[in-house]
Amino acid sequence: MAKQTKITIETDSLLILRGQGSQRTWCSTCAAKVESIAVEQTRVISNVDPSALEEWINSKEIHRLEATDGSALICLNSLLARVQKTKTR
């Protein structure tokens, strides 16, 4: 009887579009310049529940930044990492 080998390949893709609302900002936690968006705009790019988002910000899993005008921003690198962590569970 011939031996068979089954190979399964899983792939993920991510498309990031830079919109008018995003900006390059220094994230001290990442120690790098990152793309960031206003906290209010996270619902536009993600289906994360607002209460979960607030929990992630408070637990520092998502990096909160401050714009030059004092408004709150979110580091997209940390948001992506946290969303990916949720998907693997």
Phi, psi and omega in degrees: 000134182285144179274136179245144175238130179253127180244126178245130180243124176250137178229151173236149175226155181221129178244121179246121177251132179270115182258182180296330185281345182271156178210156177275127183220152176281127174252113183292331178290317177281342185056045182200162171282130184229162170284139179219156178224161177294146180306321182295336183273355182297332178293335180288323185259350184217151177263025179291133178298136181304325179290324177293319178300314179298321178297317179295322178295313181295328179275358180068018174287332174248133183278123178264129182243169178236128178285167180298333178273002178093356180284157182276135178236160177242133174287119182292331177299315181289324178296315179298315180299319181290320178294319177298321178298321179294320182294328184281348180282000000 
